[in-house]
Amino acid sequence: MRKILVLALFVLSFCSVVHAQDAVKVDSKHYTVEFENDEVRVLRIKYGPGEKSVMHRHPNSVAIFMTDANGKFSFPKDPVQEFKTKAGQVQWNAAVTHLPENTGDQPFEVILVELKSKSTAKKMTHKSSTAIAKR
């Protein structure tokens, strides 16, 4: 009986590490909710120089960089990815589990619009494709 209990506790602890959590719940120092409804959640993300988060997840999203940013993303299984962005840059992100880190010597700020439903993501992709096609 004791062996079963120890095994169950081990499996539960392993599952909680593997299953990354919501950024706002696990890292409220860097992530705050600015707006939320049934379709989207808008986060304000702020990292000071050298600060890093914990492993967490985001659904499909659009990031708007408010400042220049230098950093890196660590992933559960993929290689580390470094990034360098400029203020005003906008980018689409597929759903991801990652651990961000500010590797720069300046703070950075990002607005992240998380899409809650697949229909919203499809509408956003369609609108983006349409907007690009019109240019």
N, C-alpha and C positions, 0 to 999 in steps of 0.2 A: 504493500500500500504506500509506504514511504517513497519507494522508487518511482511510483506512478506520479505522486505529487511533485517530486523534484523534476521529473521529466516534463510535466505539464507547465510548471513555472519556467523552465528553460525555454520551452516552445513559445510561451506567451511573451517572454522578454525578447526573444529573437524576432518574433513577428512585429513587435512595436518598433524595433530598430529598422527593420526592412521597410515597413509601411510608413513612409514619411508623412508628416502632418502639415496642417495649415500654417502658413507663415505667420499670420497674425497671432495665432495661439501659442506657437513655440518661440516667437521672437518679436514680442511687442515693442522692444527697444528700437527696432529698425522699421517695423511695418505698422501703419495705422490705416484704418478704414476711413476714407473721406466721404464715400457715398455708396449706397447699396440698394438694389431693388431686385425684382425677380429675374432680370436679364443679365445684369452686370454687378461687379463689385469693383470700386475704384480704390486703390491703395496708394498711399504716399510712402515712399521708401527713402530712407536717409541712412547713409553710412559715413562715419568719420574715417579719417586716414588710418589705414591698417586694421580696421574693424572687419569682422567676419560674422556670418550667421551660423545657423545649424542646418542640417539637412531638412528640407521641406519641399512642398509641392505647390505648383500653380496649374490651373487649367489653361486652355488656350487663352492668349492674352495679347494686348497691344501695349508696348512700353513707349513712353515719351520721356526722353532724357531732358531734365530741367537744367543740368549742368554737364560739363565735361566729366567723363568717368574713365578710370583705369581700374581694371580688376580681373578677377578670374572666377570661373565656375568649376566646382568639383561635382562629379556625378557618382552615383552608386557603382556603376560598372564602366563608364566611358572615361577616356582620358580627360585631364584638366583642360579647360578651354579659357584662354586669356581673351580679354576684350578691351577695346579702347573706343570710346564714343565721344561725340561732340554734343554740346547743348543744342536742343532742338531736333535731334535725330529721333525718328519714330521707327519702330520695328515690330513686326509680327512674331510671336513666339508660340510654337506648338506646346501643348501640355508638357510639363517637365518636373522632374525631381532633381534638386540641386542644392549646393551650398555655395552662396556667393561670398566674395571677399573683395574689399577695397584695397588694391595694392598700390594705390597712388598716395601722394602726400597732401591731397586736398579732399575735403568732404564731397560727396556727390548725392544728388537727389533725382529720383525717378517717379513718375506717375505711371502706375500699372493698372490697366483696365482689364480685369478678368472676365471672361465670358462664361456665363453659367450654364447655358444650354447649347446643344448642338445646332439648333435652329438659328440661334444668334450668331454662332460661329460661321454657319453657312451664309447668312445674310451679310456678315462683315466681309467674308471672302469674296462674295459676289459683287458687293459694292466696290471693294478695292480693285477687282478685276475690271469692272466697268469704268472706274475713275482712271485707271491706267490706260485703258483702251481709248478714252476720249482725248488724251493728251497728244 
